[in-house]
Amino acid sequence: MIELVGVSKDYDGMPAVQDLTMTVPAGSVLGFLGPNGAGKTTTIKLLMGMLFPSAGSVRVDGIDPVAEPIKVRERVGYLPDVPFLYEYLSPHEMLGMVGALHRLDGELARRRAAALFEEFSLTDKATELILSLSKGTRKKVALALALLHEPPVLLLDEPTSGLDPQTVKVLKDRVRREQARGTTVVLSTHVLDVAQEVSTHLAIVHQGRLVFHDTLETAIGRATGEGRSLEGLFLQLTGTARHG
Amino acid sequence: MDRIWALIRVKLTIVGNRLSTGSASSRAWPLLFRTVSLLLLLALLRFAVTWLEETGRFVVSRYGFEVFRTFTNLSLVTGLLLSMFVNLLVFVSEEFDATEATRDTNLLLALPLTLRQIVWAKVILRTFQDMYGLCLLVPPLVVYGRIMGLSSWGYLGLGAIYVALEIGQGFVGMVVYLAGAHRLSRSRLETFKLVVGLFLPALLAVMAAMLKESVNDGRIVDCHARWGFALGATPLAWALDGLVPGAALSRLVAGLAGLAAIVAVANLAIHHLGRAVSKLSEGERPGRVGDWLLRTFARLRWPVPILAVKDAVLTFRRKVFLLTSVVMPLGVASVNVLLILLNAGASRSDPTIQHLANSSMLVSVAFIAYLTASQSFGLVEQGKIPFLQTLPVSFHQVMLAKVVFWCPFVIATGISVKLAFLWCFGPFTVGALAGHTLWIVVAALLCTHAAVGVAALFPVFESGILGERRINIMVGGLLYLMVGLTAGLLLFGLRPINKAVLLLLVVLSWLGAGSQVLLGVASVAYLREKEPDPAVPLGFPPPSAGAAALAAVSVVTLLNLVGPLVVRFGTGSPGYFELLITRTTSLHAIAVVVFAALVLAPVSEELFFRGVLYRAARAQLGEVQGVVLSALLFAVLHVDRPVLLMALLGVLLALAYRATGTLVASIGAHFLFNWTNLVLYLWHRPADVTILAGLGRDGLCWAIAALAVPPALAFWLVLRLVIFRIASSPRHRAV
């Protein structure tokens, strides 16, 4: 469960997120949509405690990330928008290190890593240095890192960008399974189809403000565009329809 | 040519945009900070030298003293050059580092441009940017120049040196530097030492590096090589100064030969190690190393060793790191060992030999600590501290892991030098070895501690994406630095038992509020060492309690009246303290923070900033300079608060001490300031404070009383029962 109450964040006086109040119930998948620069990544970083809110409060799994960032990071699997990996480690070693930092048992970490490599078709790349891996493969490694400790909360920032269609499918299946398991997922994206396929709830931010937050059914009910797709609703709410 | 100008125009537009959107501060701060911190470091060094001179400790370590004096007598020139070289390193590596290369140069190479055009555009543009940088450097330079009594010619010379260094990208600048050093130094001998001892070998090293294709990581490595070998060559300067017995010429030849050998060996080692490593790194499987690593990770249950092992593997898998973390310490140690071996026939009782041993080790340990630790955040983490922020580890643990990993290199360097000394001059006994090893371990821990603190600050400032955590990290880094430097001051001539106590304090500081305790203890130890009776100059107990109280209340009243005006020019975000106290739900955490802010900070910071620093600076530099220097350092330590307000507080605290003649006035004012701020904060913004949420007015009053009154009592008790007593010299009481 994730709670944001009256959260604002500004960078040197420029508002990035304004008065954001939103609850993501446990076991739901929130499709977090918005045009580029709407404040999605900022919001996710606020949830991770990497940024401090200028006003308002944040709770992730009942914990304040500003006060107890480490506890939050134990409970969250985070996929950054631009993943960073140590290039001179192999995916296997990288997962080994992160597993150890999450205090997973060695044997358990190995089994989970093997399963994740299998799932994301990384097995044959697992012992190569990350230096030699392509951008998409690196993204898959970063995804495996986020899932390794089976966290109750997943924050995925643009998880599908740079992935091939097969992996996008794997990812979508994984998110559905996570939801069935009771994991709370925030999936920030601007690929509306992905959001429509896996989300239970939708939130749309525009210029730092929450312009829509409800269940997926309600969103589709309100959608007016062709075939009642999310695109119409999105364009209507973010005011980009008349420009484009 | 027109293409070069087109490129420059594009770049200038980018710079202009940065300036107009306000993100220039992210550019200005690193420069300013780097400069100020280096100048402060030099001021501290100078302070250390003065102290050594005053206490006659140079008899114990005259040789190390010589090194320091060479540096600080030329402190302005050397200091500026140090900071300019650091700037140059950063500029060059920024312009040509891996990220820049992929983002920028690759983009440019896709356009119809030659590499030569791109490089020229970069060089010309950098010169413009450095002019801008120079404008930023001017205020701290003027302050520092004033303190050091620089003539107007000196300023002019400095400007010329700076510009020449930047335009010439090193070599031309060096020539100008030599002329500048000659103009500004006090004797020809100093100039000569500086020239030959520091730059000739460095030049050789760079030439050798350029000849070797294996060092192909561009100018970053080049610059590091220049630095490393320049530092390793310091003993050569001593040899030339006649400090090493024997004919100067033979020493010169020996030193140069030694350096040439080291350069050759280093290049050879890099070449072969590089080939061995490339088998691992060029897309091959990590193989057995990887298996070993995985098993190690699985076994280790604590973040610090896990992170340290990670650092080790990343370091050994990259050629660049091998140069700086393995070969360079070897080089520095070898030069020193060589000099010792060359003097093996001399007598141990010869003071010069002792100085040689002590200072060789000191130089090796201090410089290697800095060089290796600076790699840690720059190259190993690639400035990507945000990744570490996504893992369940604290920044403290990250810093500690760096200390744990780098320290063995530093210790090994120091011990190898010491072993050579004992081997040549004896006594080569278990007792002697153990005693020296303890010394070296403590020195290495302290130096690495300080070095990691400094090294952590650069990427924090360089990466704009860290967000508000940077305050947290900066404070942490500065505390590490202060701890290392302060304790380092005490290292000279301490008995082993005291070194052990210091070591214990360092460990305590790793655990939390210990750094403040250490600052206080180090200050008291220093004062007791220096003064026949420190209680008198500190005014313990106060000559007039009423005057002290009046001064304290006046300072706080004035500051709270002026504060709102001054704060407008500072940062707008709440300080680290407020963030902690408002967000945490742990009473234990609040208790520690409140105790540290209300009891430890006023006592230890006043003992250090006013009791030690202000008085020493006043004695050496004059009244105004003493106030300004102590206030500036005080403000720098409190970077999470509005800088002007903190500087003003520093000034007022020094004045309170000066007016009343007792440190009780400034300690009291410091306490009152922190106390009123806490109470006002709690009173005005109870809704922000998690543990106070939901309390009524009455409840709030009780909560504030519970939070603020016991520390006030504890403060008084600590002052009365502990500080007054330990500050009073037993010698005095006996009389």
Interface residues (C-beta under 8 A of the other chain):
Chain A: D12 K45 M48 G49 M50 L51 F52 S54 D64 V66 A67 E68 P69 I70 K71 R73 E74 Y78 P80 F84 L85 Y86 Y88 L89 S90 H92 E93 G96 M97 V98 G99 A100 L101 H102 R103 D105 G106 E107 A109 R110 T127 E128 L129 L131 S132
Chain B: G22 S25 L280 S281 E282 G283 E284 R285 P286 G287 G290 L293 L294 R295 F297 A298 R299 L300 R301 P303 I306 L307 K310 V313 L314 R317 R318 Q382 K384 P386 F387 Q389 T390 L391 P392 V393 S394 G467 E468 R469 S573 L579 L580 R583 T584 T585 S586 T690
